[in-house]
Amino acid sequence: AILLNFMDSPRVEGARWLAMMRVRDPDSFENVVYDAHIYHSYGDDNKMGADEWHGDMDSCKTCCRDPLTLAELVEAKLPIVVGEYSLNTGFAGSPDFYLQFMQQQLSAWANIPGMIGSFFWNFLVLRQPGSWYKEMSLLQLFAPQGPLPPVSQMNLSSLCPGMDLTRCPQYDPEAVTGKDE
């Protein structure tokens, strides 16, 4: 497969182009996958002046907004891979938050039609003990080194299980840009 990342936000032009090419030349584009990078650290919850953060900020983005930002790809019936994500929010996390956030992200990827997989930001970040970037280092998040259980023990049966999605704020996917992710 070839993974194409368009870095367009909202994800409209790249989705339309890839869908058109898959119709125009299906033999050449059959194994081309839309690679969406989804960030929760470079925008709305760590803007200049934000001095307080809470996990609900990223829960809302994962469970309510991210599926909408991928809707154009789903509607076009494109194969999708999340080619980059992490537990980084721009603020320090905790073991409880890491578990909740990882499970929410993986449940989203598992329940979005056309999603064929995901890639965490980094397998291992070589960092000084106690320093930043644990939230971007997969090996340091999962047991035995980290607080997270195996993925097989996480509930990924539905989008963000246990979260009341009727309380989600309204999002306009056309108004969400890369700086908001």
C-alpha positions as CSV (number, residue, x, y, z in Angstrom):
1,A,0.0,0.0,0.0
2,I,1.0,3.6,-0.5
3,L,0.0,6.0,2.3
4,L,-0.6,9.6,1.1
5,N,-0.7,12.4,3.6
6,F,-2.3,15.5,2.2
7,M,-2.0,17.8,5.3
8,D,-5.1,19.5,4.2
9,S,-7.4,20.8,6.9
10,P,-10.3,20.4,6.7
11,R,-9.8,17.1,4.9
12,V,-11.7,18.0,1.8
13,E,-9.5,18.6,-1.2
14,G,-7.3,15.6,-0.6
15,A,-10.3,13.3,0.0
16,R,-12.0,14.5,-3.2
17,W,-8.8,14.1,-5.3
18,L,-8.1,10.6,-4.0
19,A,-11.7,9.5,-4.5
20,M,-11.6,10.8,-8.0
21,M,-8.3,9.1,-8.8
22,R,-9.6,5.8,-7.4
23,V,-12.6,6.0,-9.8
24,R,-10.5,7.3,-12.8
25,D,-7.7,4.8,-12.4
26,P,-8.7,2.0,-10.0
27,D,-5.8,-0.3,-10.9
28,S,-3.2,2.3,-10.0
29,F,-5.0,3.7,-6.9
30,E,-6.5,0.5,-5.4
31,N,-3.9,0.3,-2.7
32,V,-3.5,4.0,-2.0
33,V,-4.6,4.9,1.5
34,Y,-5.4,8.4,2.9
35,D,-3.0,9.1,5.8
36,A,-4.5,11.4,8.4
37,H,-2.3,12.8,11.1
38,I,-4.4,13.8,14.2
39,Y,-2.9,16.1,16.8
40,H,-4.3,17.3,20.1
41,S,-1.4,19.5,21.1
42,Y,-1.0,22.2,18.5
43,G,-3.9,24.5,18.9
44,D,-7.0,25.0,20.9
45,D,-6.1,23.6,24.3
46,N,-2.7,25.1,24.6
47,K,-3.1,28.5,23.1
48,M,-1.1,31.4,24.5
49,G,-2.6,32.3,27.9
50,A,-4.2,28.9,28.6
51,D,-3.0,28.0,32.0
52,E,-5.4,25.2,32.9
53,W,-6.2,22.0,31.1
54,H,-8.5,19.1,31.9
55,G,-8.9,15.7,30.2
56,D,-12.4,16.5,28.9
57,M,-10.8,18.9,26.4
58,D,-9.2,16.0,24.6
59,S,-12.1,13.6,25.2
60,C,-14.4,15.9,23.3
61,K,-11.9,16.2,20.5
62,T,-11.4,12.5,20.2
63,C,-15.0,11.3,20.7
64,C,-16.9,14.1,19.1
65,R,-14.7,16.1,16.8
66,D,-12.2,13.7,15.3
67,P,-14.9,11.5,13.7
68,L,-16.4,14.6,12.1
69,T,-13.0,15.7,10.7
70,L,-12.7,12.3,9.1
71,A,-16.3,12.2,7.8
72,E,-15.4,13.4,4.3
73,L,-13.0,10.4,4.0
74,V,-15.7,8.0,5.3
75,E,-18.3,9.4,2.9
76,A,-15.9,9.0,0.0
77,K,-15.3,5.3,1.1
78,L,-11.6,5.8,1.2
79,P,-9.3,3.5,3.2
80,I,-7.9,5.6,6.1
81,V,-4.9,5.2,8.3
82,V,-4.1,7.5,11.2
83,G,-0.4,7.9,10.4
84,E,0.5,9.9,13.5
85,Y,-1.1,10.4,16.9
86,S,0.0,10.4,20.5
87,L,-1.1,11.2,24.0
88,N,0.4,14.7,23.9
89,T,-1.9,17.5,24.8
90,G,0.5,20.3,25.5
91,F,0.0,19.8,29.2
92,A,1.3,17.2,31.7
93,G,-0.7,14.0,31.9
94,S,-1.3,11.3,34.5
95,P,-1.5,7.5,34.3
96,D,-5.3,7.7,34.6
97,F,-5.6,10.2,31.8
98,Y,-3.2,8.3,29.6
99,L,-5.4,5.2,29.9
100,Q,-8.6,7.1,29.2
101,F,-7.1,9.0,26.2
102,M,-5.4,6.0,24.6
103,Q,-8.6,3.9,24.9
104,Q,-10.7,6.7,23.5
105,Q,-8.4,7.2,20.5
106,L,-8.2,3.5,19.8
107,S,-11.9,3.1,20.1
108,A,-12.4,5.9,17.6
109,W,-10.0,4.4,15.1
110,A,-11.7,0.9,15.6
111,N,-15.2,2.3,14.9
112,I,-14.6,4.7,12.0
113,P,-15.6,3.0,8.7
114,G,-12.7,2.6,6.3
115,M,-10.1,2.8,9.1
116,I,-7.4,0.2,8.5
117,G,-4.9,1.1,11.2
118,S,-2.9,3.7,13.1
119,F,0.6,4.6,13.9
120,F,1.6,6.0,17.3
121,W,4.0,9.0,17.1
122,N,7.1,7.1,18.3
123,F,8.0,3.6,19.4
124,L,10.6,4.9,21.9
125,V,11.7,8.4,22.7
126,L,15.1,8.4,24.3
127,R,14.6,10.8,27.1
128,Q,16.1,11.7,30.5
129,P,14.3,10.0,33.4
130,G,11.4,12.1,34.6
131,S,11.5,14.4,31.5
132,W,8.8,15.3,29.0
133,Y,7.7,13.3,26.0
134,K,6.6,10.1,27.7
135,E,3.2,10.7,26.2
136,M,4.8,10.4,22.7
137,S,6.8,7.2,23.5
138,L,4.7,4.1,23.0
139,L,7.2,1.7,24.8
140,Q,7.3,3.9,27.9
141,L,3.5,4.0,28.1
142,F,2.6,0.3,28.1
143,A,3.4,-2.2,30.8
144,P,5.9,-3.3,32.1
145,Q,7.5,0.2,31.8
146,G,4.4,2.3,31.7
147,P,0.9,2.5,33.2
148,L,-1.1,1.2,30.3
149,P,-2.4,-2.4,30.1
150,P,-2.2,-4.4,26.8
151,V,-4.6,-3.1,24.1
152,S,-6.4,-6.5,24.2
153,Q,-7.6,-5.5,27.7
154,M,-9.1,-2.2,26.5
155,N,-12.8,-1.8,25.6
156,L,-12.8,-0.7,21.9
157,S,-16.3,-2.1,21.1
158,S,-17.8,1.3,20.4
159,L,-16.8,4.9,20.0
160,C,-15.6,6.1,23.4
161,P,-17.5,3.5,25.6
162,G,-18.9,5.0,28.8
163,M,-18.9,8.6,27.5
164,D,-22.2,10.3,27.0
165,L,-21.8,11.5,23.4
166,T,-25.1,13.4,23.5
167,R,-23.2,16.0,25.6
168,C,-20.7,16.7,22.8
169,P,-20.4,20.3,21.6
170,Q,-21.3,20.9,18.0
171,Y,-18.3,21.0,15.6
172,D,-18.2,22.2,12.0
173,P,-15.5,19.9,10.4
174,E,-15.0,22.6,7.7
175,A,-14.0,25.1,10.4
176,V,-11.5,22.8,12.1
177,T,-8.0,23.5,10.8
178,G,-4.6,22.0,11.6
179,K,-3.9,24.5,14.3
180,D,-7.1,23.3,16.1
181,E,-6.2,19.7,16.1
